[in-house]
Amino acid sequence: MSANKTKESIELIYRIRRNHIMKLVPLGDRVVLKQVEAEETTKSGLILTTSAQEKPQEAEVIAVGPGGMVDGKEVTMQVKPGDKVIYSKYAGNEVKLEGEEYIIVRQNDILAVVE
């Protein structure tokens, strides 16, 4: 193998690894959400510090589990990727993956779909 072919192979492997995207695949009735940005200012124009910003309860659905039998009951998933939802304030687990923050909740922690 020539030096050029070896260099091209190394560059290709680097590009593949660099562009590799991990996926969160939820199980059962779980849903992966991406939280909307918190308000940084109040309606009157005051700038809020990060600790003073209220955790938003609105998010976009990123991925949905298959549903099926969960805790002995048949669960049909009612949300789909792309839906905007309101979820229970203290629900779910926060996960950080490749610099992005997500929340994994059970479907019954989702209160409404925003249309």
C-alpha positions as CSV (number, residue, x, y, z in Angstrom):
1,M,0.0,0.0,0.0
2,S,1.4,3.4,-1.0
3,A,1.9,6.2,1.5
4,N,-0.9,8.2,-0.2
5,K,-3.4,5.3,0.2
6,T,-2.4,4.9,3.9
7,K,-2.8,8.7,4.5
8,E,-6.2,8.6,2.7
9,S,-7.3,5.6,4.8
10,I,-6.3,7.4,8.0
11,E,-8.2,10.6,7.0
12,L,-11.3,8.5,6.2
13,I,-11.2,6.8,9.5
14,Y,-10.7,10.1,11.3
15,R,-13.7,11.6,9.4
16,I,-15.9,8.6,10.2
17,R,-15.0,8.8,13.9
18,R,-15.4,12.6,14.0
19,N,-18.8,12.4,12.3
20,H,-20.0,9.5,14.4
21,I,-23.3,10.4,16.1
22,M,-24.4,8.5,19.2
23,K,-28.1,7.9,19.4
24,L,-30.3,7.6,22.6
25,V,-32.7,4.8,22.0
26,P,-35.4,4.8,24.7
27,L,-36.8,1.5,26.0
28,G,-40.4,0.7,26.9
29,D,-42.6,3.7,27.5
30,R,-39.7,6.2,27.8
31,V,-39.3,9.3,25.8
32,V,-36.2,11.4,25.1
33,L,-36.8,15.1,25.3
34,K,-34.7,18.2,24.4
35,Q,-35.6,21.0,26.7
36,V,-36.4,24.4,25.3
37,E,-34.1,27.2,26.4
38,A,-34.9,28.9,29.7
39,E,-35.9,32.6,29.6
40,E,-32.8,34.8,30.3
41,T,-34.8,38.0,31.0
42,T,-38.0,38.8,32.7
43,K,-40.9,40.5,31.0
44,S,-39.8,43.8,32.6
45,G,-36.2,43.3,31.1
46,L,-34.3,42.1,34.2
47,I,-31.5,39.7,33.3
48,L,-31.8,36.4,35.2
49,T,-28.7,34.5,36.5
50,T,-28.5,30.8,35.6
51,S,-29.5,29.8,39.1
52,A,-32.6,32.2,39.0
53,Q,-33.9,30.8,35.7
54,E,-36.8,28.5,36.2
55,K,-36.5,25.1,34.7
56,P,-38.8,25.1,31.6
57,Q,-41.4,22.4,31.4
58,E,-41.6,22.6,27.6
59,A,-39.5,20.3,25.4
60,E,-39.3,18.7,22.0
61,V,-39.6,15.0,21.6
62,I,-36.4,13.6,20.2
63,A,-37.0,9.8,20.4
64,V,-39.8,7.5,21.6
65,G,-39.6,4.0,23.0
66,P,-41.7,1.1,21.5
67,G,-44.3,1.0,24.2
68,G,-45.6,-2.5,24.7
69,M,-46.1,-4.2,28.1
70,V,-45.0,-1.9,30.9
71,D,-45.6,-2.9,34.5
72,G,-48.2,-5.5,33.3
73,K,-50.2,-3.0,31.2
74,E,-50.2,-2.5,27.4
75,V,-48.8,1.0,26.6
76,T,-49.4,2.6,23.2
77,M,-47.1,5.6,22.6
78,Q,-49.1,8.8,22.1
79,V,-46.2,11.1,21.2
80,K,-43.8,11.1,18.3
81,P,-40.4,12.8,17.5
82,G,-40.9,16.4,16.7
83,D,-43.9,16.9,19.1
84,K,-43.7,19.9,21.5
85,V,-44.8,18.7,24.9
86,I,-45.3,20.0,28.5
87,Y,-44.0,17.5,31.1
88,S,-44.1,17.2,34.9
89,K,-41.7,19.6,36.5
90,Y,-39.6,17.1,38.5
91,A,-39.9,14.2,36.1
92,G,-37.2,12.2,34.4
93,N,-33.5,11.8,34.4
94,E,-31.1,14.4,32.8
95,V,-28.5,12.9,30.5
96,K,-25.6,14.6,28.7
97,L,-24.4,13.1,25.5
98,E,-21.8,14.6,23.2
99,G,-22.2,18.0,24.8
100,E,-26.1,18.1,24.5
101,E,-28.4,17.8,27.4
102,Y,-31.5,15.6,27.2
103,I,-34.2,14.4,29.6
104,I,-35.6,10.9,29.6
105,V,-39.1,10.6,31.0
106,R,-41.8,8.0,31.1
107,Q,-44.7,8.8,28.8
108,N,-47.1,9.2,31.7
109,D,-44.9,12.2,32.9
110,I,-45.9,14.1,29.7
111,L,-48.9,16.2,30.6
112,A,-49.8,17.6,27.1
113,V,-48.8,18.0,23.5
114,V,-48.6,21.6,22.4
115,E,-50.3,22.2,19.0
